Amino acid sequence: MSRKAKRSEKQKAKKTAAQPKPDVKQSAGNSTTPAALISEFRQKRFSGMELGFLSLLLIWSFLVACFPMRNMDIWWHLRTGQLILERGTVPYFDWFTFVDFDRPWIDLHWGFQILVTWLYRWGGVDLLILIKAFCLSLTIGFAWYAAGRSVPPWCKALLWILPVICISGRSVVRPEMLSLFYLSFWMFVISCVPAHPKMVWLIPLITLLWVNSHALFVLGLVVSVLFIADHLIRVGAQGRFGLEKPSTAISRFTYIRVGVLTLLACFLNPYLEQGFLFPLTLYEKFSVDQAFYSVRVGEFQPPVDFIKRSGLQNLYLFSQVLLAGLTLMSFVPLLLKKQVNPFRILLFIAFTHLAWKASRNTGIFSLISGIILCDNISDWIRLAVPPKVISAPGSRRENITQTNGLPGITILGSGFSACVFVFLIVSLFSGHWNRWGGEGKVLGLGEQEAWYAHAASKFAGQPGMPSRAFVSNMGQSAVYIFHNGPDRKVFFDGRLEVNTKETFQLYEQIKRQMIGGKADWAYLLQDEEGQRPLIILDSRSSRNEIRGMLTNPGWRLVFADQAAAVFLDVQAAERLQLPVADPRPLAQPPGMRLRK
């Protein structure tokens, strides 16, 4: 062999010796040995199982939110969205009432209103319901990936049943549906920050969208403050008291920059600092003024009031109480093992407080409780089953808890979970779910039969009719606004951020006078020309007022259907040549059980 050939052989040998020895675990992923193939198959099977159970959960979540529309506020939201597009501006003072017309209106819902206006134009009520159901499924989907990474898919799907039931109880076409999605995505981003630090920059963007959709954007700020508090507690503990040291994936300067951008995003709304401070106005309604509003507005009542009055017979209330109990108990085994997570504890305390104050906060409490419960169960599993290091080619090594190590439990759990979801989906189509819920939420689209006073509102908007209207219940005012506002105005509606407490008290006083057959109240509501308002009364919730008006000789029933009645004073009815209407359609509204 020549010297040149020998030198070449020595160089090749040096290069071979200098190369790192292959990682046994990594090379196993590329091997074609039976053991490697089995391991790869198990990982694919686990991923397929997760996809399967997540699909079952999302399908059921979508279907459980598909019921005929019955929430009232959507109509003034739609009319406001139409006017914003027509006028090119958001409201700064009230557009729809003749009493509080000079009151400021901080309409942070304007982004939601434009969205639902476009959707309504494209697909009507049916599309609104489908988008609402899709939004709920998307919320649950992000929450699924935000917590419980070590929980087997079949178990995680079962854990999310209670939160979905609770959220579906208030799954209506309102800005709240966007807040739930934003909150879920916010929690998802926070859960990904340790592994993907750059995702923290999504927080200011979420804030910008949220603050222009709903006043509950403040919940994102609450979560972030608690997240920072958790970080500071861990820094101070220095590994003591069962607290792990905080993640160093993000520097404190990055936290500061993201925090500043998030606060700036809160001010990027049409109302600037007034919009940023608006959540305090809402909080005042169910804190300082709770004694006034809780007895008048159902969603402002604390859940404990419902329990005292009716017990736990309601499916949604029972699910909320059970979820709260399970989430609270899930902390106990971890605390006994000195596994403390301040962030979850603070989250649970904060959102339990909100749920305790008002039933309208059921959805956000249930979403956060579901995430906390899954994360706590995940920690149980990690403590009970040691993780195994698995590394894939070209990826970072990850600790994955081997839940497939117990094939018997996996098979039984998967079969049981699949049966539960098949049962739940079948119950929706068979109508049993409707009977269990007890609220008439049947699977379907469209509007609840004879629920909205559309015909009465259109009748009241004819030429020559009074430009002012007194509508009861206040929810039906939104329907009147949709068809006739803002040219024709109402006395009072459901926008409690606009109408004052004094107007609410006067509204109730007028209704009591109607029931008693009195007519003095009408002079308080007449316009500049001395014309009295027309009266629209809901056939379900205003039956006593209808009886009182029927016996009042100064007023005439000029329209009646199964949804509502319209009354005019006799002089206006004679001027418009409107005869007395047949009151019999008011006797039996669809789906309403009347006392004998």
RANOR-V343560 format. One record per residue. N is the residue number from 1. RES is the residue in three letters. SS is DSSP state (a for helix, b for strand, c for the rest). NEAR is the number of other ideal C-beta (glycine too) atoms within 12 Angstrom. D_CENTER is the distance of its C-alpha to the mean C-alpha in Angstrom with 2 decimals. Layout:
N/RES/SS/NEAR/D_CENTER
N/RES/SS/NEAR/D_CENTER
This chain:
1/MET/c/9/80.45
2/SER/c/8/80.69
3/ARG/a/9/79.49
4/LYS/a/10/76.85
5/ALA/a/11/75.43
6/LYS/a/12/75.48
7/ARG/a/13/73.65
8/SER/a/14/70.97
9/GLU/a/15/70.57
10/LYS/a/15/70.18
11/GLN/a/14/67.47
12/LYS/a/14/65.48
13/ALA/a/13/65.84
14/LYS/a/12/64.60
15/LYS/a/11/61.52
16/THR/a/12/60.77
17/ALA/a/11/61.20
18/ALA/a/10/59.03
19/GLN/c/10/56.03
20/PRO/c/9/53.42
21/LYS/c/10/53.45
22/PRO/c/14/50.60
23/ASP/c/18/47.68
24/VAL/a/15/48.14
25/LYS/a/20/44.43
26/GLN/a/21/43.73
27/SER/a/17/46.71
28/ALA/a/24/45.70
29/GLY/a/24/42.73
30/ASN/a/19/45.24
31/SER/c/19/47.78
32/THR/c/13/48.55
33/THR/c/14/49.66
34/PRO/a/11/48.40
35/ALA/a/14/46.65
36/ALA/a/22/44.74
37/LEU/a/16/43.83
38/ILE/a/16/42.58
39/SER/a/26/40.44
40/GLU/a/22/38.97
41/PHE/a/15/38.35
42/ARG/a/23/36.52
43/GLN/a/25/34.16
44/LYS/a/15/33.50
45/ARG/a/21/33.07
46/PHE/a/29/30.51
47/SER/a/17/28.55
48/GLY/a/16/28.91
49/MET/a/29/27.75
50/GLU/a/30/24.57
51/LEU/a/19/23.91
52/GLY/a/22/24.72
53/PHE/a/37/22.46
54/LEU/a/29/19.51
55/SER/a/23/20.24
56/LEU/a/35/20.41
57/LEU/a/40/17.05
58/LEU/a/32/15.38
59/ILE/a/27/17.47
60/TRP/a/38/16.56
61/SER/a/42/12.77
62/PHE/a/31/13.47
63/LEU/a/33/15.84
64/VAL/a/41/14.00
65/ALA/c/42/11.45
66/CYS/c/36/14.62
67/PHE/b/36/15.87
68/PRO/c/30/17.55
69/MET/b/37/15.67
70/ARG/c/33/16.19
71/ASN/c/34/13.91
72/MET/c/36/16.38
73/ASP/c/37/14.93
74/ILE/a/40/14.62
75/TRP/a/44/18.44
76/TRP/a/45/19.01
77/HIS/a/43/16.44
78/LEU/a/38/18.56
79/ARG/a/37/21.77
80/THR/a/41/20.91
81/GLY/a/32/20.13
82/GLN/a/26/23.46
83/LEU/a/28/25.32
84/ILE/a/31/24.07
85/LEU/a/21/25.38
86/GLU/a/14/28.54
87/ARG/a/15/29.33
88/GLY/c/10/28.18
89/THR/c/16/26.69
90/VAL/c/29/23.69
91/PRO/c/32/24.43
92/TYR/c/21/25.95
93/PHE/b/19/27.12
94/ASP/c/31/25.94
95/TRP/c/34/26.71
96/PHE/c/43/26.33
97/THR/b/40/28.00
98/PHE/c/34/31.72
99/VAL/c/31/31.56
100/ASP/c/29/29.17
101/PHE/c/23/29.98
102/ASP/c/14/31.14
103/ARG/c/27/28.03
104/PRO/b/22/26.21
105/TRP/c/36/22.84
106/ILE/c/33/20.60
107/ASP/c/40/18.34
108/LEU/c/39/16.05
109/HIS/c/46/13.97
110/TRP/a/35/17.01
111/GLY/a/33/15.83
112/PHE/a/42/12.98
113/GLN/a/36/15.73
114/ILE/a/27/18.23
115/LEU/a/33/16.09
116/VAL/a/44/15.44
117/THR/a/32/19.08
118/TRP/a/21/20.39
119/LEU/a/27/18.49
120/TYR/a/28/19.74
121/ARG/a/17/23.20
122/TRP/a/15/23.26
123/GLY/a/17/21.94
124/GLY/a/22/21.12
125/VAL/a/33/18.63
126/ASP/a/21/18.97
127/LEU/a/24/17.80
128/LEU/a/38/14.70
129/ILE/a/37/13.80
130/LEU/a/26/14.83
131/ILE/a/32/12.89
132/LYS/a/42/9.60
133/ALA/a/36/10.80
134/PHE/a/26/11.99
135/CYS/a/40/8.85
136/LEU/a/46/7.48
137/SER/a/36/11.02
138/LEU/a/26/11.21
139/THR/a/45/8.47
140/ILE/a/50/10.55
141/GLY/a/28/13.63
142/PHE/a/33/13.39
143/ALA/a/45/12.59
144/TRP/a/38/15.65
145/TYR/a/30/17.83
146/ALA/a/34/16.69
147/ALA/c/39/18.36
148/GLY/c/37/21.07
149/ARG/c/31/23.52
150/SER/c/31/26.36
151/VAL/c/36/24.73
152/PRO/c/36/26.20
153/PRO/a/36/23.86
154/TRP/a/33/24.63
155/CYS/a/32/23.75
156/LYS/a/39/20.51
157/ALA/a/41/19.35
158/LEU/a/32/20.26
159/LEU/a/40/18.46
160/TRP/a/51/15.07
161/ILE/a/36/15.69
162/LEU/a/33/14.72
163/PRO/a/47/11.29
164/VAL/a/44/10.56
165/ILE/a/37/12.15
166/CYS/a/42/10.22
167/ILE/a/44/6.70
168/SER/a/44/8.69
169/GLY/c/38/10.03
170/ARG/c/37/7.35
171/SER/c/43/6.69
172/VAL/c/35/8.35
173/VAL/c/44/9.48
174/ARG/c/36/8.26
175/PRO/c/39/7.81
176/GLU/a/40/4.39
177/MET/a/41/3.82
178/LEU/a/39/6.38
179/SER/a/39/5.64
180/LEU/a/48/3.82
181/PHE/a/39/6.88
182/TYR/a/42/9.11
183/LEU/a/46/8.77
184/SER/a/43/9.58
185/PHE/a/36/12.29
186/TRP/a/45/13.53
187/MET/a/44/14.18
188/PHE/a/31/15.81
189/VAL/a/35/18.03
190/ILE/a/41/19.11
191/SER/a/32/20.05
192/CYS/a/26/22.14
193/VAL/c/30/23.90
194/PRO/c/21/26.85
195/ALA/c/20/27.83
196/HIS/c/18/26.83
197/PRO/a/20/27.31
198/LYS/a/16/27.00
199/MET/a/25/23.27
200/VAL/a/33/22.83
201/TRP/a/23/23.68
202/LEU/a/28/20.35
203/ILE/a/41/18.74
204/PRO/a/30/20.32
205/LEU/a/24/19.28
206/ILE/a/38/15.56
207/THR/a/39/16.12
208/LEU/a/25/17.98
209/LEU/a/29/15.35
210/TRP/a/42/12.56
211/VAL/a/45/14.98
212/ASN/c/36/15.75
213/SER/c/36/12.34
214/HIS/c/39/10.74
215/ALA/a/39/12.43
216/LEU/a/38/10.02
217/PHE/a/44/11.97
218/VAL/a/34/14.02
219/LEU/a/40/11.93
220/GLY/a/44/13.39
221/LEU/a/30/16.71
222/VAL/a/28/16.45
223/VAL/a/41/15.94
224/SER/a/37/18.85
225/VAL/a/22/21.04
226/LEU/a/30/20.69
227/PHE/a/37/21.52
228/ILE/a/28/24.59
229/ALA/a/23/25.51
230/ASP/a/28/25.57
231/HIS/a/31/27.84
232/LEU/a/20/30.15
233/ILE/a/26/30.44
234/ARG/a/25/31.49
235/VAL/a/21/33.94
236/GLY/a/16/35.49
237/ALA/a/19/35.74
238/GLN/c/13/37.67
239/GLY/c/15/36.98
240/ARG/c/14/37.77
241/PHE/c/17/35.93
242/GLY/c/20/34.36
243/LEU/c/25/32.41
244/GLU/c/24/32.74
245/LYS/c/17/33.64
246/PRO/c/28/30.90
247/SER/c/25/30.57
248/THR/c/16/32.89
249/ALA/c/18/31.23
250/ILE/c/29/30.20
251/SER/c/15/32.69
252/ARG/a/17/32.08
253/PHE/a/10/32.96
254/THR/a/21/30.16
255/TYR/a/28/27.70
256/ILE/a/15/29.23
257/ARG/a/18/29.10
258/VAL/a/32/25.45
259/GLY/a/27/24.67
260/VAL/a/17/26.76
261/LEU/a/24/25.16
262/THR/a/36/21.65
263/LEU/a/25/22.90
264/LEU/a/21/24.65
265/ALA/a/29/21.56
266/CYS/a/35/19.96
267/PHE/a/24/22.98
268/LEU/c/25/22.81
269/ASN/c/32/21.25
270/PRO/c/25/23.42
271/TYR/c/28/23.70
272/LEU/c/17/24.64
273/GLU/a/17/24.92
274/GLN/a/24/23.70
275/GLY/a/36/20.34
276/PHE/a/28/20.30
277/LEU/a/22/21.14
278/PHE/a/33/18.89
279/PRO/a/31/16.25
280/LEU/a/19/19.30
281/THR/a/28/19.66
282/LEU/a/36/16.30
283/TYR/a/27/17.07
284/GLU/a/21/20.43
285/LYS/a/32/19.12
286/PHE/c/32/18.01
287/SER/c/23/20.71
288/VAL/c/16/23.96
289/ASP/c/24/23.51
290/GLN/a/25/21.63
291/ALA/a/16/24.83
292/PHE/a/22/24.91
293/TYR/a/31/21.38
294/SER/c/25/20.48
295/VAL/c/16/23.30
296/ARG/c/26/22.41
297/VAL/c/27/18.64
298/GLY/a/24/17.04
299/GLU/a/33/13.62
300/PHE/a/30/15.77
301/GLN/c/30/17.74
302/PRO/c/31/17.71
303/PRO/a/38/17.23
304/VAL/a/21/20.90
305/ASP/a/22/21.99
306/PHE/a/26/20.62
307/ILE/a/20/22.39
308/LYS/a/12/25.56
309/ARG/a/16/25.59
310/SER/a/17/24.70
311/GLY/c/14/24.65
312/LEU/c/19/22.40
313/GLN/c/16/23.04
314/ASN/c/24/19.46
315/LEU/a/28/18.02
316/TYR/a/35/14.48
317/LEU/a/35/16.04
318/PHE/a/25/18.61
319/SER/a/33/16.25
320/GLN/a/42/14.51
321/VAL/a/32/18.06
322/LEU/a/24/19.35
323/LEU/a/41/16.73
324/ALA/a/34/17.51
325/GLY/a/20/21.18
326/LEU/a/27/21.19
327/THR/a/38/19.46
328/LEU/a/22/21.95
329/MET/a/21/24.84
330/SER/a/35/24.04
331/PHE/a/30/25.24
332/VAL/a/15/28.61
333/PRO/a/18/30.41
334/LEU/a/30/29.51
335/LEU/a/21/30.77
336/LEU/a/14/33.89
337/LYS/c/17/34.55
338/LYS/c/17/33.90
339/GLN/c/26/30.98
340/VAL/c/25/28.95
341/ASN/c/31/25.74
342/PRO/a/30/25.07
343/PHE/a/37/21.82
344/ARG/a/38/20.16
345/ILE/a/27/21.86
346/LEU/a/28/20.77
347/LEU/a/41/17.10
348/PHE/a/34/17.31
349/ILE/a/25/19.19
350/ALA/a/30/16.97
351/PHE/a/37/13.63
352/THR/a/29/15.71
353/HIS/a/22/17.11
354/LEU/a/34/13.88
355/ALA/a/34/13.14
356/TRP/a/26/16.83
357/LYS/a/32/16.86
358/ALA/c/33/14.39
359/SER/a/35/12.57
360/ARG/a/33/9.71
361/ASN/a/39/8.79
362/THR/a/42/8.80
363/GLY/a/48/5.43
364/ILE/a/45/6.32
365/PHE/a/42/9.80
366/SER/a/48/9.69
367/LEU/a/53/8.53
368/ILE/a/47/11.30
369/SER/a/47/13.61
370/GLY/a/51/13.57
371/ILE/a/46/14.60
372/ILE/a/44/17.17
373/LEU/a/41/18.53
374/CYS/a/43/19.16
375/ASP/a/39/20.83
376/ASN/a/38/22.97
377/ILE/a/35/24.09
378/SER/a/34/24.89
379/ASP/a/33/27.11
380/TRP/a/29/28.80
381/ILE/a/30/29.78
382/ARG/a/26/31.08
383/LEU/a/20/33.20
384/ALA/a/22/34.53
385/VAL/c/22/35.16
386/PRO/c/15/36.75
387/PRO/b/21/35.36
388/LYS/b/21/37.61
389/VAL/b/18/38.11
390/ILE/b/26/37.66
391/SER/c/23/38.36
392/ALA/c/21/38.09
393/PRO/c/18/40.49
394/GLY/c/10/39.46
395/SER/c/12/36.40
396/ARG/c/13/35.90
397/ARG/c/18/36.54
398/GLU/b/18/33.56
399/ASN/b/17/33.53
400/ILE/b/26/32.18
401/THR/b/28/32.21
402/GLN/c/24/34.25
403/THR/a/36/32.29
404/ASN/a/31/34.49
405/GLY/a/19/37.39
406/LEU/c/18/36.92
407/PRO/a/16/37.19
408/GLY/a/11/37.59
409/ILE/a/20/34.33
410/THR/a/24/32.54
411/ILE/a/17/34.02
412/LEU/a/16/33.38
413/GLY/a/27/29.80
414/SER/a/32/29.04
415/GLY/a/17/30.69
416/PHE/a/20/28.94
417/SER/a/34/25.44
418/ALA/a/25/26.27
419/CYS/a/18/27.57
420/VAL/a/25/24.48
421/PHE/a/33/22.25
422/VAL/a/20/24.96
423/PHE/a/20/25.06
424/LEU/a/31/21.34
425/ILE/a/27/21.50
426/VAL/a/17/24.78
427/SER/a/24/23.48
428/LEU/a/31/21.01
429/PHE/a/19/23.97
430/SER/a/16/26.35
431/GLY/c/17/24.33
432/HIS/a/18/24.44
433/TRP/a/30/20.68
434/ASN/a/23/20.62
435/ARG/a/15/23.34
436/TRP/a/24/21.80
437/GLY/a/28/18.55
438/GLY/c/18/20.81
439/GLU/c/24/18.55
440/GLY/c/24/20.13
441/LYS/c/33/17.35
442/VAL/c/26/19.85
443/LEU/b/29/19.39
444/GLY/c/25/20.00
445/LEU/c/24/19.29
446/GLY/c/22/20.49
447/GLU/b/27/20.24
448/GLN/c/29/20.83
449/GLU/c/22/24.58
450/ALA/c/26/26.02
451/TRP/c/36/22.75
452/TYR/c/42/23.03
453/ALA/c/47/26.24
454/HIS/a/29/26.88
455/ALA/a/28/30.58
456/ALA/a/42/31.17
457/SER/a/35/29.57
458/LYS/a/23/31.67
459/PHE/a/33/34.70
460/ALA/a/44/34.13
461/GLY/c/29/34.05
462/GLN/c/22/37.56
463/PRO/c/12/40.35
464/GLY/c/19/42.03
465/MET/c/35/39.10
466/PRO/c/40/38.26
467/SER/c/29/35.99
468/ARG/b/39/34.19
469/ALA/b/46/32.11
470/PHE/b/45/31.05
471/VAL/b/51/28.12
472/SER/b/42/26.92
473/ASN/c/37/24.36
474/MET/c/39/22.69
475/GLY/c/38/19.92
476/GLN/a/42/22.74
477/SER/a/49/23.66
478/ALA/a/38/20.92
479/VAL/a/45/22.79
480/TYR/a/53/26.05
481/ILE/a/46/24.78
482/PHE/a/39/23.70
483/HIS/a/34/27.22
484/ASN/a/35/29.35
485/GLY/c/36/27.84
486/PRO/c/29/28.86
487/ASP/c/21/32.53
488/ARG/c/34/32.07
489/LYS/b/32/30.16
490/VAL/b/52/28.65
491/PHE/c/42/29.44
492/PHE/c/45/25.98
493/ASP/c/45/22.41
494/GLY/c/37/18.88
495/ARG/c/40/18.47
496/LEU/c/32/19.21
497/GLU/c/34/19.26
498/VAL/c/36/22.32
499/ASN/c/33/24.10
500/THR/c/25/26.06
501/LYS/a/24/26.46
502/GLU/a/15/30.02
503/THR/a/29/29.00
504/PHE/a/31/26.73
505/GLN/a/19/29.80
506/LEU/a/22/32.06
507/TYR/a/36/29.75
508/GLU/a/25/30.00
509/GLN/a/21/33.72
510/ILE/a/35/34.32
511/LYS/a/33/32.64
512/ARG/a/19/34.91
513/GLN/a/26/37.89
514/MET/a/35/36.97
515/ILE/a/24/37.00
516/GLY/c/19/40.40
517/GLY/c/21/41.83
518/LYS/c/23/42.43
519/ALA/c/25/42.44
520/ASP/c/18/43.04
521/TRP/c/32/39.40
522/ALA/a/32/39.80
523/TYR/a/17/42.08
524/LEU/a/22/39.38
525/LEU/a/35/37.24
526/GLN/c/24/39.99
527/ASP/c/22/40.14
528/GLU/c/8/42.97
529/GLU/c/10/45.13
530/GLY/c/15/44.83
531/GLN/c/24/42.71
532/ARG/c/33/40.45
533/PRO/c/39/36.85
534/LEU/b/46/35.95
535/ILE/b/50/33.85
536/ILE/b/54/31.01
537/LEU/b/44/30.09
538/ASP/b/39/27.47
539/SER/c/40/29.27
540/ARG/c/35/26.95
541/SER/c/24/26.11
542/SER/c/36/29.17
543/ARG/a/28/31.97
544/ASN/a/23/34.03
545/GLU/a/38/33.97
546/ILE/a/36/35.13
547/ARG/a/22/38.00
548/GLY/a/30/39.03
549/MET/a/42/39.09
550/LEU/a/30/41.08
551/THR/c/20/43.78
552/ASN/c/27/43.92
553/PRO/c/13/46.98
554/GLY/c/26/45.80
555/TRP/b/35/42.83
556/ARG/b/31/42.69
557/LEU/b/36/40.12
558/VAL/b/35/40.18
559/PHE/b/38/37.26
560/ALA/b/33/35.53
561/ASP/c/33/33.41
562/GLN/c/28/31.10
563/ALA/c/40/28.17
564/ALA/b/47/29.91
565/ALA/b/46/33.26
566/VAL/b/48/34.78
567/PHE/b/47/37.55
568/LEU/b/40/40.02
569/ASP/b/35/42.83
570/VAL/a/23/46.11
571/GLN/a/18/47.67
572/ALA/a/32/44.86
573/ALA/a/27/44.84
574/GLU/a/15/48.61
575/ARG/a/17/48.47
576/LEU/c/24/46.02
577/GLN/c/11/48.00
578/LEU/c/26/45.06
579/PRO/c/15/46.24
580/VAL/c/19/44.64
581/ALA/c/25/41.83
582/ASP/c/15/41.72
583/PRO/a/27/39.28
584/ARG/a/14/39.20
585/PRO/a/23/35.97
586/LEU/a/35/34.13
587/ALA/c/20/35.47
588/GLN/c/18/33.15
589/PRO/c/29/29.65
590/PRO/c/22/28.34
591/GLY/c/21/26.56
592/MET/c/21/27.40
593/ARG/c/11/29.69
594/LEU/c/13/32.17
595/ARG/c/5/34.30
596/LYS/c/3/37.97
